[in-house]
Amino acid sequence: MALAAPAPSAPARPVAAAVDDAFVAALAHILGDRVSTAQAVREQHGRDESYHDVEAPDVVVFPETTEEVAEVVKLCAAHAVPVIPFGTGTSLEGGVAATRGGVCIDVSRMNRILRVSTDDLDVTVQAGVTRKQLNEHLKTTGLFFPIDPGADASLGGMAATRASGTNAVRYGTMRENVLSLTVVMPDGRIVKTARRARKSSAGYDLTRLFVGSEGTLCVITEVTLRLYGVPEAISAAVCPFETLEGAVRTVIQTIQMGIPVARVELLDELSIKAVNAYSKLDNPVQPTLFFEFHGTEAGVVEQAEMVQAIAGEHGGGDFRFATLAEDRNALWQARHNAYYASLRLKPGSKGWPTDVCVPISQLADAILETRKDLESSTLMAPMVGHVGDGNFHLVFLVDPENPADLQEAQRLNDRLVERALAFGGTCTGEHGVGLGKRDFLIAEHGEAISVMRQLKQALDPQGIMNPGKVLRP
């Protein structure tokens, strides 16, 4: 299977023709002083956490209601000006780059929790509410929202990228946990995609269509989410392994036996080295699994004992447990800091993060063959993974001024994706497509791409919604 390597980010383009002083004045008429053309603000909104070049919008706006977003989008539609939604800027595939200039809609001021139903286990929030903000608000209710991609991302952005994270093995991804959306369509119409009922056979499933659309079909302004009861008992554990294969085989057997682990994370030796230095830990520098178990007191003990027995069969060492909330939080914060820790391994480097996801039965082969590629490469690339659902990540540490580094990262990334697709997997488990993985979609989806293009054309005939992302122009 031959795949084209992703093309480099396009150079910055001229500003959108219609974004002149009169257009900016019209935006100010809608939003007052919540409009900015300052260069620093524009550049901040033209970048995410990825290696892609900054491509700044022409103007950034800060609406506070769905109706204000609708008025901005209507104005943009009337002048064929691109619209780029922006949450917290933590995406990893260039999803917020303003490839054609235009208006960036920053939803950070849309940060109100609109409704919590403890009886129905759901909540409705504005798109700018972050996951940590929501869980802090829920502390006194006995409920929590489990989707945890690491970064304190906005819930609108998490819905737009179909985010998941460390808890996905038990609680699923944003796809399974979004009940309804309020969105602004490319012509400014406000659409609510579903009611609050837990199931429905009424009409097309617009919620699923817009979850994961990365701002290319609409602007998400409100999200209704499933909530879960806080478990009676939670225990986290860390276990080093003699070999990477042993760690991966432990995960596969755990999942196939139906043990309901809440989290299971893999860090290779290089990632452990980085995390130890960054977070001042003393983990053995070996392939390591981080676990978390949720349930009753007896259930958590039983789960842990079963996993310990499996790990022992595959070269696992002693389990180190953390049952106190502060100890667990410190453990998982160290895991979430793995990306920033990795950058310290090569001072001055920039991270080129990537991810794939494969069926769990193929996980060992996918990871071990990827490791062989890395061992013969000139690049350092720490590996981590939400391996309970077959998803793993690499961070290529590159010098952005060194063409050889960028070429090698592209070569390795191409081989990674080719391997994942050959195993029946996907080019991205949770990072999204953005700019970085557009060229892999045809190999993954084939004729389905033509259907996606028809949907895009039907809903966004002017092509103003986050242009250049997901589908190549």
C-alpha positions as CSV (number, residue, x, y, z in Angstrom):
1,M,0.0,0.0,0.0
2,A,1.7,3.2,-1.1
3,L,0.8,6.4,0.7
4,A,1.8,9.9,-0.2
5,A,3.7,11.7,2.5
6,P,1.8,14.7,3.9
7,A,2.7,17.9,2.1
8,P,4.3,20.6,4.2
9,S,2.0,23.4,5.5
10,A,1.2,25.9,2.8
11,P,2.9,29.3,3.2
12,A,0.8,32.1,4.6
13,R,-1.6,33.5,2.1
14,P,-2.9,37.0,1.4
15,V,-5.6,38.3,3.7
16,A,-9.2,37.5,2.7
17,A,-10.1,40.1,0.2
18,A,-13.3,41.3,2.0
19,V,-11.6,41.8,5.4
20,D,-11.2,45.5,5.1
21,D,-11.8,48.3,7.6
22,A,-15.5,48.3,6.8
23,F,-15.8,44.6,7.5
24,V,-14.0,45.0,10.8
25,A,-16.3,47.9,11.7
26,A,-19.3,45.6,11.0
27,L,-17.9,43.0,13.3
28,A,-17.4,45.7,16.0
29,H,-21.0,46.7,15.5
30,I,-22.0,43.1,16.5
31,L,-19.4,42.6,19.3
32,G,-18.2,46.0,20.4
33,D,-14.6,45.9,21.7
34,R,-14.5,42.0,21.5
35,V,-12.8,42.2,18.1
36,S,-9.0,42.2,17.6
37,T,-6.7,42.8,14.7
38,A,-3.6,43.0,16.9
39,Q,-0.7,41.0,15.4
40,A,0.1,39.2,18.6
41,V,-3.5,38.1,19.1
42,R,-3.8,37.0,15.5
43,E,-0.6,34.9,15.6
44,Q,-1.7,33.3,18.9
45,H,-4.8,32.1,17.1
46,G,-3.0,30.8,14.1
47,R,-1.1,28.1,15.9
48,D,-1.7,25.0,17.9
49,E,0.6,22.6,19.7
50,S,1.8,21.0,16.5
51,Y,4.8,21.5,14.2
52,H,2.8,23.4,11.6
53,D,3.7,26.9,10.7
54,V,1.7,29.8,12.2
55,E,-1.0,31.0,9.7
56,A,-2.8,33.9,11.4
57,P,-6.4,34.9,10.7
58,D,-7.1,38.5,9.7
59,V,-9.2,39.2,12.7
60,V,-10.1,37.5,16.0
61,V,-13.6,37.8,17.6
62,F,-14.7,36.8,21.1
63,P,-18.5,36.1,21.1
64,E,-20.4,35.3,24.3
65,T,-23.6,33.7,22.9
66,T,-24.8,31.4,20.1
67,E,-26.7,34.4,18.7
68,E,-23.5,36.5,18.4
69,V,-21.7,33.6,16.7
70,A,-24.6,33.4,14.2
71,E,-24.4,37.1,13.4
72,V,-20.7,36.9,12.8
73,V,-21.1,33.9,10.5
74,K,-23.9,35.6,8.6
75,L,-21.6,38.5,8.0
76,C,-18.8,36.2,6.9
77,A,-21.1,34.3,4.6
78,A,-22.3,37.5,3.0
79,H,-18.7,38.5,2.1
80,A,-17.3,34.9,1.5
81,V,-14.8,35.3,4.4
82,P,-13.4,32.2,6.0
83,V,-14.4,31.2,9.5
84,I,-12.1,29.3,11.8
85,P,-13.4,28.1,15.2
86,F,-10.9,28.2,18.1
87,G,-11.2,26.6,21.6
88,T,-7.9,26.6,23.6
89,G,-5.4,26.0,20.8
90,T,-4.3,22.5,22.1
91,S,-5.0,20.6,18.9
92,L,-2.1,18.7,17.3
93,E,-2.6,18.6,13.5
94,G,-2.8,22.3,12.5
95,G,-6.5,22.4,12.8
96,V,-6.7,26.2,13.7
97,A,-4.3,27.5,11.0
98,A,-6.0,30.2,8.9
99,T,-4.9,28.9,5.5
100,R,-6.9,31.7,3.7
101,G,-7.0,34.3,6.4
102,G,-10.5,35.3,7.6
103,V,-12.2,35.5,11.0
104,C,-11.2,33.3,14.0
105,I,-14.1,32.8,16.4
106,D,-12.6,32.3,19.8
107,V,-15.2,30.7,22.1
108,S,-13.3,31.1,25.3
109,R,-15.8,33.6,26.6
110,M,-18.6,31.2,26.0
111,N,-17.8,29.5,29.3
112,R,-21.1,29.1,31.1
113,I,-22.5,25.8,32.4
114,L,-26.1,26.1,31.3
115,R,-27.8,23.1,33.0
116,V,-26.9,20.1,35.1
117,S,-29.4,17.2,35.6
118,T,-28.2,14.9,38.3
119,D,-31.3,12.7,37.8
120,D,-30.7,12.3,34.1
121,L,-26.9,12.2,34.3
122,D,-26.4,14.9,31.7
123,V,-25.2,18.5,31.4
124,T,-25.4,21.3,28.8
125,V,-22.5,23.7,28.5
126,Q,-21.3,26.5,26.2
127,A,-18.5,25.4,23.9
128,G,-15.8,27.3,25.7
129,V,-16.2,25.4,29.0
130,T,-13.1,23.3,29.6
131,R,-13.2,19.8,31.0
132,K,-11.5,20.8,34.2
133,Q,-13.9,23.6,34.7
134,L,-16.8,21.2,34.3
135,N,-15.5,18.6,36.7
136,E,-14.8,21.3,39.3
137,H,-18.4,22.5,39.0
138,L,-19.6,18.9,39.4
139,K,-17.6,18.1,42.5
140,T,-20.6,18.5,44.9
141,T,-22.9,16.4,42.8
142,G,-21.2,13.0,42.9
143,L,-20.9,13.1,39.1
144,F,-18.0,13.6,36.7
145,F,-17.2,13.8,33.0
146,P,-14.6,11.2,32.2
147,I,-13.2,12.2,28.8
148,D,-9.6,13.3,29.5
149,P,-7.3,14.1,26.5
150,G,-4.7,15.5,28.8
151,A,-4.8,19.1,27.9
152,D,-7.5,21.2,29.6
153,A,-9.3,21.5,26.2
154,S,-12.6,23.2,25.6
155,L,-15.5,20.8,25.4
156,G,-16.6,22.4,22.0
157,G,-13.1,21.7,20.7
158,M,-13.2,18.2,22.1
159,A,-16.5,17.5,20.3
160,A,-15.1,19.1,17.1
161,T,-12.1,16.8,17.1
162,R,-13.8,13.7,18.5
163,A,-11.3,13.7,21.3
164,S,-10.8,10.8,23.7
165,G,-7.8,10.2,26.0
166,T,-6.8,8.1,29.0
167,N,-10.3,7.0,30.1
168,A,-11.6,6.0,26.7
169,V,-11.0,2.2,27.3
170,R,-13.9,2.3,29.8
171,Y,-16.0,5.4,29.1
172,G,-15.5,5.8,25.3
173,T,-14.7,8.9,23.3
174,M,-16.6,12.2,22.6
175,R,-18.5,10.3,19.9
176,E,-20.2,8.1,22.6
177,N,-20.6,10.9,25.2
178,V,-22.1,13.8,23.2
179,L,-25.9,13.7,23.4
180,S,-26.7,16.8,21.5
181,L,-25.1,19.9,20.0
182,T,-26.2,23.5,19.2
183,V,-24.3,24.6,16.1
184,V,-24.2,27.6,13.8
185,M,-24.3,26.5,10.1
186,P,-22.2,28.2,7.4
187,D,-25.1,30.5,6.4
188,G,-25.7,31.5,10.0
189,R,-28.7,29.3,10.9
190,I,-28.8,28.0,14.4
191,V,-29.4,24.2,14.6
192,K,-30.0,21.9,17.6
193,T,-29.1,18.4,16.5
194,A,-31.1,16.3,19.0
195,R,-33.2,16.3,22.2
196,R,-32.0,15.0,25.5
197,A,-33.5,11.5,25.2
198,R,-30.8,8.7,25.4
199,K,-32.0,7.2,22.2
200,S,-34.0,8.2,19.1
201,S,-34.9,6.9,15.7
202,A,-36.1,10.3,14.5
203,G,-34.2,11.6,11.4
204,Y,-30.6,11.7,10.4
205,D,-28.0,11.6,13.2
206,L,-26.6,15.2,12.8
207,T,-24.9,15.0,16.2
208,R,-22.6,12.2,15.0
209,L,-22.0,14.1,11.7
210,F,-20.8,17.2,13.5
211,V,-18.8,15.5,16.2
212,G,-15.4,15.2,14.6
213,S,-16.0,17.6,11.8
214,E,-13.2,19.9,13.0
215,G,-15.0,23.1,12.2
216,T,-15.4,22.3,8.5
217,L,-19.2,22.0,8.6
218,C,-20.3,24.3,11.5
219,V,-19.3,26.2,14.6
220,I,-20.2,24.3,17.8
221,T,-21.6,26.6,20.4
222,E,-23.3,24.4,23.0
223,V,-22.8,20.7,24.0
224,T,-25.0,18.3,25.9
225,L,-22.9,15.5,27.5
226,R,-23.4,12.3,29.4
227,L,-22.2,12.3,33.0
228,Y,-21.2,9.4,35.3
229,G,-21.3,8.7,39.0
230,V,-18.0,9.0,40.8
231,P,-16.8,5.5,41.6
232,E,-16.9,4.3,45.2
233,A,-13.3,3.4,45.0
234,I,-10.4,4.4,42.6
235,S,-6.9,3.0,42.6
236,A,-4.0,3.8,40.3
237,A,-0.9,1.6,39.8
238,V,2.4,1.7,37.9
239,C,4.1,-1.5,36.7
240,P,7.5,-1.7,34.8
241,F,8.2,-4.5,32.4
242,E,11.3,-6.3,31.1
243,T,10.3,-5.8,27.5
244,L,7.9,-3.6,25.5
245,E,6.3,-6.7,24.1
246,G,5.5,-8.0,27.6
247,A,3.8,-4.7,28.4
248,V,1.7,-4.8,25.2
249,R,0.8,-8.4,25.7
250,T,-0.4,-7.7,29.2
251,V,-2.8,-5.0,27.8
252,I,-4.1,-7.3,25.1
253,Q,-4.9,-10.1,27.5
254,T,-6.4,-7.7,30.0
255,I,-8.8,-6.3,27.5
256,Q,-9.7,-9.7,25.9
257,M,-10.5,-11.1,29.4
258,G,-13.0,-8.3,29.9
259,I,-11.4,-6.8,33.0
260,P,-13.0,-3.3,33.2
261,V,-9.9,-1.2,33.7
262,A,-10.6,2.5,33.5
263,R,-7.2,3.6,32.2
264,V,-4.2,1.7,30.9
265,E,-1.4,3.8,29.5
266,L,1.9,2.7,27.9
267,L,5.2,4.7,28.2
268,D,8.3,3.3,26.5
269,E,11.8,3.7,28.1
270,L,12.4,7.1,26.4
271,S,9.1,8.5,27.7
272,I,9.8,7.2,31.2
273,K,13.2,8.9,31.1
274,A,11.7,12.2,30.0
275,V,8.8,12.0,32.6
276,N,11.2,11.2,35.4
277,A,13.3,14.2,34.7
278,Y,10.4,16.6,34.0
279,S,8.1,15.5,36.9
280,K,10.9,14.5,39.4
281,L,9.9,10.9,39.6
282,D,12.0,7.7,40.1
283,N,10.3,5.2,37.9
284,P,12.6,2.4,36.6
285,V,13.6,3.3,33.0
286,Q,11.8,0.4,31.5
287,P,8.6,0.1,29.4
288,T,5.9,0.9,31.9
289,L,2.1,0.6,32.2
290,F,0.0,3.1,34.2
291,F,-3.4,1.6,35.3
292,E,-6.4,3.0,37.0
293,F,-9.3,0.9,38.4
294,H,-12.8,2.1,39.2
295,G,-15.6,0.4,41.1
296,T,-16.5,-0.9,44.5
297,E,-13.8,-1.4,47.1
298,A,-13.9,-5.2,46.5
299,G,-14.1,-4.8,42.8
300,V,-11.1,-2.5,42.5
301,V,-9.0,-5.0,44.5
302,E,-10.2,-7.9,42.3
303,Q,-9.4,-6.0,39.1
304,A,-5.9,-5.1,40.3
305,E,-5.1,-8.7,41.4
306,M,-6.2,-10.1,38.1
307,V,-4.1,-7.6,36.1
308,Q,-1.1,-8.2,38.4
309,A,-1.3,-11.9,37.7
310,I,-1.4,-11.2,33.9
311,A,1.5,-8.8,34.2
312,G,3.6,-11.3,36.1
313,E,3.2,-13.8,33.2
314,H,4.7,-11.2,30.8
315,G,7.7,-10.0,32.8
316,G,5.9,-7.3,34.8
317,G,7.5,-6.0,38.0
318,D,5.9,-4.9,41.3
319,F,2.8,-2.8,41.2
320,R,3.2,0.6,42.9
321,F,-0.3,1.8,44.0
322,A,-1.7,5.2,44.5
323,T,-5.1,5.4,46.2
324,L,-5.2,8.9,47.6
325,A,-6.7,11.5,45.2
326,E,-3.6,13.7,45.4
327,D,-1.3,10.9,44.6
328,R,-3.4,9.7,41.7
329,N,-3.6,13.2,40.3
330,A,0.1,13.7,40.5
331,L,0.6,10.4,38.7
332,W,-1.7,11.3,35.8
333,Q,-0.5,14.8,35.6
334,A,3.0,13.4,35.1
335,R,1.6,11.2,32.3
336,H,-0.2,14.2,30.7
337,N,3.1,16.2,30.8
338,A,4.8,13.5,28.7
339,Y,4.7,15.7,25.6
340,Y,6.4,18.6,27.2
341,A,8.8,16.3,29.0
342,S,9.7,14.8,25.7
343,L,10.8,18.2,24.3
344,R,13.3,18.5,27.1
345,L,15.1,15.4,25.8
346,K,16.4,17.5,22.9
347,P,16.6,21.2,23.9
348,G,15.6,23.5,21.1
349,S,13.6,20.8,19.3
350,K,10.0,21.0,18.3
351,G,7.5,18.2,18.7
352,W,5.9,16.5,15.7
353,P,3.2,14.5,17.4
354,T,1.3,11.8,15.6
355,D,-1.0,8.9,16.5
356,V,-2.7,5.9,15.0
357,C,-5.1,3.3,16.2
358,V,-5.4,-0.4,15.4
359,P,-7.6,-3.3,16.4
360,I,-6.4,-4.6,19.8
361,S,-5.3,-7.9,18.3
362,Q,-2.8,-6.1,16.1
363,L,-1.4,-3.8,18.7
364,A,1.7,-5.7,19.6
365,D,2.8,-6.1,16.0
366,A,2.1,-2.5,15.2
367,I,4.1,-1.2,18.2
368,L,7.0,-3.6,17.8
369,E,7.4,-2.9,14.1
370,T,7.2,0.8,14.8
371,R,9.9,0.4,17.4
372,K,12.2,-1.3,14.8
373,D,11.7,1.8,12.5
374,L,12.7,4.1,15.4
375,E,15.8,2.1,16.4
376,S,17.2,2.5,12.9
377,S,16.3,6.2,12.6
378,T,18.3,9.3,13.4
379,L,15.4,10.9,15.2
380,M,14.3,10.5,18.8
381,A,10.6,9.7,19.1
382,P,9.2,8.9,22.6
383,M,6.2,6.6,22.5
384,V,3.1,6.7,24.7
385,G,-0.3,5.1,24.2
386,H,-3.9,4.8,25.3
387,V,-3.2,1.2,24.5
388,G,-6.4,-0.2,26.0
389,D,-8.2,0.7,22.8
390,G,-5.3,0.2,20.4
391,N,-4.3,3.9,20.2
392,F,-0.6,4.9,20.5
393,H,1.4,8.1,19.9
394,L,4.8,9.2,18.9
395,V,6.5,12.6,19.2
396,F,9.2,13.1,16.7
397,L,11.7,15.5,18.1
398,V,12.8,17.7,15.1
399,D,14.8,20.8,14.4
400,P,12.3,22.8,12.3
401,E,15.2,24.5,10.5
402,N,16.7,21.1,9.5
403,P,15.2,19.7,6.3
404,A,16.7,16.3,7.0
405,D,14.8,16.1,10.3
406,L,11.5,17.0,8.7
407,Q,12.0,14.6,5.8
408,E,12.8,11.8,8.2
409,A,9.8,12.5,10.4
410,Q,7.6,12.5,7.3
411,R,9.1,9.1,6.2
412,L,8.5,7.6,9.6
413,N,5.0,9.0,9.9
414,D,4.1,7.6,6.5
415,R,5.3,4.2,7.5
416,L,3.5,4.4,10.8
417,V,0.2,5.2,9.0
418,E,0.7,2.6,6.2
419,R,1.3,-0.1,8.9
420,A,-1.8,1.0,10.8
421,L,-4.0,0.8,7.7
422,A,-2.6,-2.5,6.7
423,F,-3.6,-3.8,10.2
424,G,-7.2,-2.6,9.7
425,G,-6.6,0.6,11.7
426,T,-6.9,4.3,11.2
427,C,-4.5,7.2,10.5
428,T,-5.6,9.0,13.6
429,G,-7.2,7.7,16.7
430,E,-7.9,11.0,18.4
431,H,-5.7,13.8,17.1
432,G,-7.9,14.5,14.1
433,V,-7.0,15.2,10.5
434,G,-6.5,19.0,10.3
435,L,-3.7,19.8,7.9
436,G,-1.4,17.0,8.9
437,K,-3.2,13.9,7.8
438,R,-5.4,15.0,4.9
439,D,-3.4,12.9,2.4
440,F,-3.9,9.7,4.2
441,L,-7.7,9.8,4.1
442,I,-8.1,8.5,0.6
443,A,-6.1,5.4,1.4
444,E,-8.2,4.9,4.5
445,H,-11.7,5.7,3.2
446,G,-11.6,5.2,-0.6
447,E,-14.8,6.1,-2.3
448,A,-16.3,7.4,1.0
449,I,-14.2,10.6,0.4
450,S,-16.4,11.5,-2.5
451,V,-19.4,11.3,-0.1
452,M,-17.6,13.5,2.4
453,R,-17.0,16.1,-0.3
454,Q,-20.6,16.0,-1.3
455,L,-21.6,16.7,2.3
456,K,-19.1,19.5,2.6
457,Q,-20.3,21.1,-0.7
458,A,-24.0,20.8,0.3
459,L,-23.6,22.3,3.7
460,D,-20.8,24.8,2.9
461,P,-21.1,25.7,-0.8
462,Q,-18.8,28.7,-0.4
463,G,-16.1,26.7,1.4
464,I,-15.7,29.2,4.2
465,M,-15.7,26.8,7.2
466,N,-12.2,26.2,8.3
467,P,-10.9,25.8,4.7
468,G,-8.2,23.4,3.9
469,K,-8.8,21.1,6.8
470,V,-9.7,17.4,6.6
471,L,-10.4,17.4,2.9
472,R,-7.7,18.8,0.7
473,P,-9.0,21.6,-1.6
